[in-house]
Amino acid sequence: MNFEKIQPIRFIGLLLIIIFIIFEYNRYGDFSIYYHAASNLYRLPDLYHPLYSEPPTLFYLGNPVITLFIYPFTYLPLSFATLLVKLVDLVLLYRIWIIISSYLCIDVHTSKIKNLLLIITFASCFISIYYNLHLVQFTIIMLYCSLEGIYQISQNKNIPLGSFLIAFAVLTKISPIVLLPYLIYRNHFKAFMWTILFLGVLVGSTFIFIEPTKSLFLWSKWWYLINPLDPDSIFDMNNRKNHGISTLLSTLFIKDITDNIVELTNRRYLIDLGREQVKVLITVARIILIGLTFYFLRSLPFVKQKIKQNEFWELSYLLLIIPLFFPQQRIYNFIFVLPAIAYLCYHLIVNKQQIKNYHLKLVAFVFCVLLFNFEMIFGQLRLYLWYYKTMTYATLFVLILLMWMRPTSRATITPIKT
């Protein structure tokens, strides 16, 4: 077989279409919650009061901007609207790979190397891709908007488009807000101002299309529900599927902390520090994650990164810490680790000769990937994997490996002009 003639992206795309569009045609996932809530936009005074899903057990947590965005879909049958969202996700996965390829200059390599990079990257993140499509989530859209936004701003110089995409990502769910300080740090002041402008326009549009008093009520109710200072958000233990640094530290250092995995009572704490001490520990851990950003930026503020691969390394870290830093992160949110996985794959395959301790780093990468996808491999153990937060450990190991494998050439930066 001539390996270089294989086009795996077509095969992967076809496989995902067969699984998630043909076999799961009637699988509506969490999109049905957004769909039914949006259909109530002009029917009910409070979208956040009813319970949704089948059976009705879940509250709606989308903000008014996303509700308005989804509202036109409610004129379509739910099955067809869900199909469109899945197709959009698949197209955006393809575009995400194109952006990654551009940053890493993958196209200059042979078809064999390009195919290997594609297959290993997507296989390494398959569990998150699976859950995004299986549950019909918007996280792939958020990842695309984040990557495309920075790419358009820094590489294509299309500041309005890039800023709009970042604003839309932030309003889809707050977590891509980590990109706003990055724009300032990298001297993209104009893009930062455009993003703030688009955020204002998008929020303001809700007061045009929704009665102003009702719109204000919906915004206040939404913020109340997602308030990160709420005790449930601090310890992040209100759902067994939550992962992230706050959830991990809560399970390791609070003896009596519980979630809704009633089937398990196994010990998982190392030492009981008490809730107040763990609050401080969680805050310190988040400060450390913020501080590590400067390790990846590796330059003074207000200077632009000129080397694409170095910028991608920085961006990979910023996206990776999203599911670690923010509360209420499920496995599908860990699709934000995909750029970091792509970066590691690239250096292990392309820069093999330049990497010190190569075999040790390769073994560490394989271990990270296996741990990341343990639920896909050992599905019958998923309750234990959720209980012990193995996804969080896997992501922390990827973070360490990303720190360990810096770009092979030092970044070249352009000082701000005076």
C-alpha positions in Angstrom: 0.0 0.0 0.0 1.3 3.5 -0.9 0.8 5.2 2.5 1.4 8.7 1.0 -1.7 8.4 -1.2 -3.9 7.8 1.8 -6.1 10.8 2.7 -7.1 10.0 6.3 -8.9 13.3 6.8 -11.6 12.0 4.4 -11.7 8.7 6.1 -12.0 10.3 9.5 -14.7 12.7 8.3 -16.7 9.8 6.7 -16.3 7.7 9.9 -17.6 10.5 12.1 -20.5 11.2 9.7 -21.5 7.5 9.8 -21.3 7.3 13.6 -22.8 10.6 14.7 -25.1 11.6 11.8 -26.4 8.2 10.4 -26.3 6.0 13.5 -27.1 8.7 16.0 -29.6 10.6 13.8 -32.1 10.8 16.7 -29.5 11.5 19.4 -30.2 15.1 20.3 -27.9 15.4 23.3 -27.7 18.6 25.3 -28.7 20.6 22.2 -32.3 19.7 22.9 -32.1 21.8 26.1 -30.9 24.8 24.1 -33.5 24.1 21.5 -36.5 23.9 23.8 -35.3 26.8 25.9 -34.9 29.0 22.8 -38.4 28.0 21.7 -39.7 29.4 25.0 -37.9 32.8 24.4 -41.1 34.7 23.6 -43.4 32.3 25.4 -42.2 32.3 29.0 -41.1 35.2 31.2 -38.3 33.1 32.7 -36.3 30.6 30.5 -34.3 29.5 33.5 -37.1 28.3 35.7 -38.4 25.2 33.8 -36.4 21.9 33.9 -35.4 20.5 30.5 -34.2 17.2 29.0 -35.9 13.8 29.1 -36.9 13.3 31.9 -36.9 17.0 32.9 -33.9 17.3 35.3 -31.7 20.0 34.0 -31.8 23.8 34.1 -31.0 25.9 31.0 -27.7 27.8 31.4 -27.3 29.5 28.1 -27.2 33.3 28.1 -29.6 35.5 26.1 -27.1 36.0 23.2 -26.8 32.2 22.6 -30.6 31.9 23.1 -31.1 34.4 20.3 -28.5 32.7 18.1 -30.4 29.3 18.5 -33.9 30.7 18.2 -34.0 30.5 14.3 -33.2 26.8 14.6 -36.4 26.3 16.5 -38.4 26.8 13.2 -36.8 23.5 12.1 -37.6 20.1 13.4 -35.4 19.2 16.4 -33.8 16.3 14.5 -32.9 18.4 11.5 -31.6 21.3 13.7 -29.4 18.8 15.6 -28.1 17.4 12.3 -27.1 20.8 11.2 -25.2 21.5 14.4 -23.3 18.2 14.0 -22.4 19.0 10.4 -21.1 22.4 11.5 -19.0 20.7 14.2 -17.4 18.4 11.6 -16.7 21.2 9.2 -15.1 23.3 12.0 -13.0 20.3 13.1 -11.6 20.3 9.6 -11.0 24.1 9.7 -9.3 23.7 13.2 -6.9 21.2 11.6 -6.1 23.6 8.8 -5.3 26.4 11.3 -3.1 24.1 13.3 -1.4 23.0 10.1 -0.7 26.6 9.2 0.8 27.4 12.6 3.0 24.4 12.6 3.9 24.6 8.9 2.8 21.0 8.4 2.2 21.4 4.7 6.0 21.6 4.0 6.4 17.9 5.1 5.7 14.7 3.2 2.2 13.2 3.0 3.3 10.4 5.3 4.2 12.9 8.1 1.1 15.0 7.6 -1.1 11.9 7.8 0.6 10.6 10.9 0.2 14.0 12.6 -3.5 14.1 11.7 -4.3 10.6 12.8 -2.3 10.7 16.0 -3.7 14.1 17.0 -7.3 13.3 16.5 -7.0 9.8 17.9 -5.3 11.2 21.0 -8.3 13.5 21.6 -11.0 11.1 20.5 -12.8 10.9 23.8 -13.5 14.7 23.8 -14.4 14.7 20.1 -16.8 11.8 20.8 -18.5 13.5 23.7 -18.9 16.8 21.8 -20.6 15.1 18.9 -22.5 12.5 21.0 -23.9 15.2 23.3 -24.1 17.8 20.6 -22.2 20.4 22.5 -20.9 23.9 21.4 -17.3 23.4 22.6 -15.9 22.7 19.1 -17.5 26.0 18.0 -15.8 27.7 20.9 -12.4 26.2 20.1 -12.8 27.1 16.5 -13.7 30.7 17.3 -10.8 31.0 19.7 -8.2 29.6 17.3 -9.6 31.3 14.2 -9.9 34.6 16.1 -6.3 34.7 17.1 -5.2 33.4 13.7 -7.1 36.1 11.8 -5.8 38.8 14.1 -2.1 37.9 14.2 -1.6 36.1 10.9 -4.2 37.4 8.4 -4.5 40.9 10.0 -8.2 40.7 9.7 -8.9 42.3 13.1 -12.7 42.8 12.9 -13.4 39.2 11.9 -11.0 37.8 14.5 -12.3 40.0 17.2 -15.9 39.1 16.4 -15.1 35.4 16.7 -13.4 35.8 20.0 -16.4 37.9 21.3 -18.8 35.2 20.2 -16.6 32.5 21.8 -16.7 34.4 25.1 -20.5 34.8 25.0 -21.0 31.1 24.1 -19.4 30.3 27.5 -17.2 32.7 29.5 -14.0 30.6 29.5 -12.4 31.9 26.3 -12.1 35.2 28.1 -8.5 34.1 28.8 -7.7 35.4 25.3 -8.5 39.0 26.1 -5.5 39.7 28.4 -3.4 37.8 25.8 -4.4 40.3 23.2 -3.2 43.2 25.4 0.0 41.4 26.3 0.9 40.7 22.7 0.2 44.3 21.7 -3.0 43.6 19.8 -4.7 46.7 21.4 -6.9 47.4 18.4 -8.2 43.8 18.4 -8.9 44.0 22.1 -10.9 47.2 21.6 -12.8 45.6 18.7 -13.5 42.5 20.8 -14.9 44.7 23.6 -17.0 46.6 21.0 -18.4 43.3 19.6 -19.2 42.0 23.1 -21.1 45.2 23.7 -23.0 45.0 20.4 -23.9 41.3 21.0 -25.1 41.9 24.5 -26.9 45.1 23.4 -28.7 43.2 20.6 -30.6 41.2 23.2 -32.3 44.5 24.4 -33.4 45.1 20.8 -34.8 41.6 20.0 -36.1 40.9 23.5 -38.1 43.3 25.5 -35.6 45.4 27.6 -37.0 44.6 31.0 -37.1 40.9 30.2 -33.7 40.9 28.7 -32.2 42.6 31.8 -34.0 40.0 34.0 -32.6 37.1 31.9 -29.1 38.4 32.1 -29.3 38.8 35.9 -30.8 35.3 36.3 -28.2 33.8 34.0 -25.4 35.4 36.0 -26.9 34.2 39.3 -27.0 30.6 38.0 -23.3 30.6 36.7 -21.9 32.8 39.5 -18.3 31.4 40.0 -18.3 32.6 43.6 -21.2 30.3 44.5 -20.1 27.6 47.0 -21.0 24.8 44.6 -18.8 26.4 42.0 -15.8 26.8 44.4 -15.6 23.1 45.2 -17.2 22.1 41.9 -18.6 18.9 43.3 -22.3 19.2 42.3 -21.9 16.7 39.4 -20.0 13.5 39.2 -18.8 14.3 35.7 -17.1 17.5 36.7 -13.3 17.7 36.2 -10.8 20.4 36.7 -8.4 21.7 39.4 -11.0 22.7 41.9 -12.8 19.3 41.7 -9.5 17.5 42.0 -8.3 19.4 45.0 -11.7 19.0 46.7 -11.6 15.3 46.4 -7.9 15.1 47.6 -8.2 17.3 50.6 -11.8 17.2 51.9 -12.7 13.9 53.6 -16.5 14.2 53.5 -16.9 15.9 50.1 -19.6 14.1 48.0 -20.9 14.1 44.5 -23.7 12.2 42.9 -21.9 9.0 42.3 -23.8 7.2 45.1 -22.4 3.8 44.0 -18.9 4.6 45.2 -17.7 5.3 48.7 -14.0 4.4 48.2 -11.5 6.7 49.9 -10.0 9.3 47.6 -8.7 12.0 49.9 -5.0 12.2 50.9 -5.5 14.3 54.0 -8.5 16.2 55.4 -7.6 19.9 55.4 -11.1 21.3 55.8 -13.2 23.4 53.4 -11.8 26.8 54.2 -8.2 25.7 53.7 -9.2 24.0 50.5 -10.8 27.2 49.2 -7.4 28.9 49.7 -5.6 25.9 48.1 -7.9 26.2 45.0 -7.3 29.9 44.8 -3.5 29.4 45.0 -3.7 26.7 42.3 -5.5 29.0 40.0 -3.0 31.8 40.6 -0.2 29.3 39.7 -2.0 28.5 36.4 -2.2 32.2 35.7 1.4 32.7 36.6 2.6 29.9 34.4 1.3 32.0 31.4 4.4 34.1 31.7 6.6 30.9 31.4 5.0 30.4 28.0 5.0 34.0 26.9 8.7 34.4 27.7 8.9 38.0 26.8 8.2 41.5 28.1 4.6 42.7 27.6 3.5 44.7 24.6 5.6 42.9 22.0 4.3 40.8 19.2 5.3 37.2 18.6 6.7 36.8 15.1 7.4 33.0 15.0 4.1 31.1 14.2 5.1 27.9 16.1 6.0 29.9 19.2 2.7 31.7 19.1 0.9 28.4 18.8 2.8 27.1 21.8 1.6 30.1 23.8 -2.0 29.7 22.5 -2.0 25.9 23.2 -1.3 26.7 26.9 -4.0 29.4 27.2 -6.6 27.0 25.7 -5.4 24.0 27.8 -5.9 25.7 31.1 -9.5 26.5 30.3 -10.9 23.1 31.5 -8.5 23.2 34.4 -9.2 26.7 35.6 -13.0 27.1 35.2 -15.6 25.2 37.1 -18.3 22.9 35.7 -15.9 21.3 33.1 -17.0 18.0 31.6 -15.0 15.7 29.3 -16.2 17.5 26.2 -14.6 20.7 27.5 -11.3 19.1 27.3 -11.3 19.4 23.5 -9.4 22.6 24.4 -6.4 20.3 25.0 -6.3 19.4 21.2 -3.9 22.2 20.2 -1.4 21.2 22.9 -1.7 17.5 21.7 -1.1 18.6 18.1 2.0 20.6 19.2 3.4 17.7 21.1 2.7 15.3 18.2 4.5 17.6 15.8 7.6 17.9 17.8 7.8 14.2 18.6 7.5 13.3 15.0 9.2 16.2 13.1 11.8 17.4 15.6 12.8 13.9 16.9 16.5 14.6 16.4 16.5 17.9 18.2 14.7 16.7 21.4 16.7 15.8 24.4 15.6 12.7 26.4 13.4 11.9 23.4 12.4 8.4 24.4 11.4 9.5 27.9 9.2 12.3 26.5 7.7 9.8 24.0 6.8 7.4 26.8 5.3 10.3 28.8 3.3 11.4 25.8 1.9 7.9 25.2 1.0 7.7 28.9 -0.8 11.0 28.8 -2.8 10.0 25.7 -3.8 6.6 27.2 -4.9 8.3 30.5 -6.8 11.0 28.5 -8.7 8.3 26.7 -9.1 5.7 29.5 -12.9 6.0 29.5 -13.0 5.2 25.8 -10.7 2.2 26.4 -12.2 1.0 29.7 -15.8 2.2 29.5 -17.0 -0.2 32.1 -14.8 1.6 34.6 -16.1 5.1 33.8 -17.7 5.7 37.2 -14.3 5.1 38.8 -12.6 7.4 36.3 -15.1 10.1 37.0 -14.7 9.5 40.8 -11.0 9.8 40.8 -10.9 12.6 38.2 -8.4 10.9 35.8 -9.1 13.4 33.0 -7.7 16.2 35.2 -4.6 14.2 35.9 -4.1 13.5 32.2 -4.5 17.2 31.4 -2.0 18.2 34.1 0.5 15.7 32.6 0.0 17.2 29.2 0.7 20.6 30.7 3.9 19.4 32.2 5.0 17.9 28.9 4.1 21.1 27.1 6.4 23.0 29.5 9.1 20.4 29.0 9.0 20.6 25.2 9.6 24.2 24.4 9.8 25.4 20.7 13.2 24.4 19.2 14.0 28.0 18.3 13.7 31.0 20.6 10.9 33.4 19.8 11.7 36.5 17.8 9.7 39.5 19.0 9.0 42.9 17.6 9.2 45.8 20.1 6.3 48.2 20.3 7.0 51.2 18.1 7.2 54.6 19.8 
